[in-house]
Amino acid sequence: MSKSAWEIVKLARHPKRMTSRGVIDALISDFVELKGDRLYRDDQAIIGGIGKFNATPVTIIAQEKGITTEEKIYHNFGMPHPEGYHKALRLMRQAEKFNRPILSIIDTPGAYPGIGAEERGQARAIAYNLQQMMDLTVPIIIVVLGEGGSGGALGVGVGDYVCMFENAIYSILSPEGFASIIYRDSTKAEQAANMMKITAQDLLEFGIIEEIIVEGEGLHLEPNVGLNNLKKALTRQFNRLLKMNKTTLLKQRYQKFRDIGVYEERGDEEDEQTED
């Protein structure tokens, strides 16, 4: 039985759902965390470092929410500040220097909207990451683990292959925010979610993602099912992308994102013929 969009929203936000740290611990060996943006401070809403996936050195960038109350506070509930995006880009440039592929894990309700973050250039940090990630010459795989919220997700979301867990969401803003704008009532979030097209199935049909990672009963109940399926997908795609010519890699990445939102509009003449 298929789930409604709102049911999937609740699963994506489930308090016991696996976080990025769990994915790293399960799939990445010899992980070494690298901290700081070399400009302001270390932002624990984004963790990053180097490790090995199937014996292949990789750079990992991951948005981390935490599970316990203490962890959630420490990781700012997965809402990055500008320095988190600066850190992510620093590590991605390092990956390019040493020719390491990049694994980016998205799980955020959105970038932190506080005054300090805005004063330090939150919007610019996200926009600059979008620009720079488009030109990185190493393979980039994106995994949407739970919530993929707005520009907060996009700041580490440009890649050659985007996959998404079946009970994850990826959207321009939260259903509550959408409902507040459209209906002037945030309590209509369920109604908003069902019209926003934010589920993995919706995004696969639109061509925004390439693959849905099956979870079984859910990452909070059967984490090994989703992890095994993710490992298979990552193995397949890293093997493919690492063999690709860099020029081809960049062209395909650019075209992938240029094609998002493209649609065909029928003219009046075609509409009249259809009506006849």
N, C-alpha and C positions, 0 to 999 in steps of 0.2 A: 504494500500500500504506500503510495507516494505521500510525501510530507508537504505541508503548506510552507510558503516562504517564512512565515512567522515561526513555525515549529523549527525550521532550520536556523533561524536567528537565535532562538533559545539554546539550541545545541551548540552553535558556534561560540556562545557566551557561557556555556556550562562551567560552573566553578571548578569541576574536576577534570575538565578537558585538558589533554596534554599540551604543554607549552613548548616553545622553541627549545628550551634547555633539555627537555625530555627527548626531542628528536636528535639533538646533537649528541647526547649521551648514548643513544641507541645506535646511531648510524655513523658517527665520526669518531675515529680512533686518534689517540695522541693529540687531542685538542688543546691548544694553548691560547688562552684569551689575551687579546691585545687591547689596551685601554687608552682612552684620551683622544682628543681631537687636535692637540698641539696648539690650540687657540684659547680655550677657556676652561674646560673641565671634562671629566668623563661622565657620559650620560648612560645610565644603566637600563634605560628603556630599549636601547639597542646594544646587544652584545656581539662581539666579533672576534675573529681570530683565525688561526690556521690549524689544519688537521689533515687527516687522511680519510678518503672515502674509497673503499675497495683498494687500498694501497696507493691511490692517486692523491697527491697533495692538492688541497683545495683551500680557498678562503671562504669563511662562513660569515655572513651578516644576518643577524636574527633579531627581530623585535620580540621582546620578552615581557610578559605580563606578570609572571609570578603566580603562585598558587595559594600560599598562606597569606594572611593579612599583612604580616611583616614583609613578605616578599613583594606583594603588590605595591606597598608603599615605597619600598626600595627601588622598584623598577618603574615607579610612577604610572602604574596600571597599563604599561605598554604604550604610553603616549610620549614620543620623543620630543626633545628640545632641539634647537638648531645644532647644538654641538653633537647630538647623536647622528645627525645626517653628515656633519663634517667628519666625524670618526668613520662612518661607513664609507665615505668617499676616499678617505686616506687609506683605508685598508684595501679598497678596490684598486686604487692606483698602485699600491704595493703588489697586489695580485698580478696586475698587468706587467709590472717590472720583472717579476719572477715567473711569468707565463703560467700562472695558476688559474684554473677555472674558478668561478664564483657561484656559491649557493646562497641565495637570499631567501629568508623565511619571513613571510608577512603575517603579523598577528597584532593588530592595533585598532582601537576604536577611532583613532585619528591623531594627528600631531597635537602636542600640548598647546592650548590656545591662550596661555597666560600672558600677562603684560610683559614680563621679562623676556619670554620667548619671542614675542613680537618685536621688542626693542632690539634683540640680538639678530633679527633677520630671519625669522622662521620661514616665511614665504620664499625668500630668496634662496635659502639653503635647499629647500625642496626643488625649486625650479632649476637651480644650478646642478643638482644631482641628476635630474632628468636629462639635461643637456650632456653632461659628462658621461653618464652611463651609456648613452646612445653611441658614443665613440670608443668605448673600451674594446680592445682587440682580442680579449679572451672570452670564452663561452660564459654565459650567465644563465643560470636556471633559477626561476622564481617559483616558490611554493607558497600558496595561500593556505595557511594552517587553520586559522579560526576566523577572526574579523579582518577584513581588508577595508579600512575606513579612509576614504577620501585621499587628499594629498599626503596624509600621513603614511599611507601605504605606497603611493606612487613614488615617494622619495627614495625607495629602495626597490622599486617594482619594474624597472625597465630591463628586459632580458630577451634571450633567444627562444626560450621555451617557458611557458607559464602553465603550471598545473595547480590544481585546487582540490582540496579534500571535499568529499561530497556533502558534508555538513558544515561547510564554511560559507562565508558571504563576502562579496566584493562590491563596494558601492561608492557613489559620489558623496554620501553622508549617511548618518544613521537613520533608521526608520523614524525615530523620534524627531530628529531634526527635519526630515522630509515632511512629516505630518504637521510640524509647527509652521512650516512655510506654506504648504498647500491648504491645510485645513484650519490653521490657526489653533491647533489643538494637538499637543504631543501625545495625548492618550489614545489617539487614533493610529498609533504606530503599527499595529497589526494590519490594519487596512492599507497603510502606506507600503509596508513590506511586501504585500501581495501584489502590488502594482509596480514596484520598483525594478523588477528583473535583476535580482541580486544573487540568485542561487548559482551553483556550479553548472547546473543543466542549462539555465538561461544564458550564461556567459559562454558556454561551449557552443551553443547555437549561434551566438553573435560573432564567434571567432575571436573573442578576447582572450580565452584560454585554449590550450591544446589538449588537455587531458583532465579527467576527473579521477581522483584517487579514492577507491572504494574503502569504506571504513568498517564494514560489517555492522555491528550493533552501535558503533560510535567510539571515538577515541577515548571517551571517559569510561567505557565498559570493556572494549576489546582493543587496546592500543596496539597490540602486536599485529592485528590484521591490517590496520592502516599503515603501520611502519613497514611491514613486509612489502605491501603494494607500492609504497613510496620508494623503497630501496630498488625494486625492480624498474620503476620508471626512471629513477635517477641514473641507474646503471646503463639503461638503454640510451638515454639522451646524452649523457656525458660521452659515452663511446662514439656516438654519432657526431656530436659537435666538435670533439677534440680532433677529429679527422678532417674537419672542414677548413678550406682555405679562408684566411682572415678577411680577404676582400669580399668573398661570398657571404661570410658570416655577418659582416657589417651591413651589406646590402639587404640581406633578408631581414635582419633586425629592424632596419629603418623602414622597410616596406611593411612589415608586420604592424608597426604602430601607425604608419600613415593610413593603413586600410581600416583602422578602427573607426567606426561611425559612418563609413561609406555605405550609401544605400541608393537604390534606383527609384526614381519618382516617375510615375506614369503621366503622360501628357493628356490634355483635354481630348484630343482626337482618339486616343486609345481608350479613354474612359467612355466616350460616346459609343465606340464600337462594342465595348463590353456590355453597355446597357442594352444595345440593340440585340 
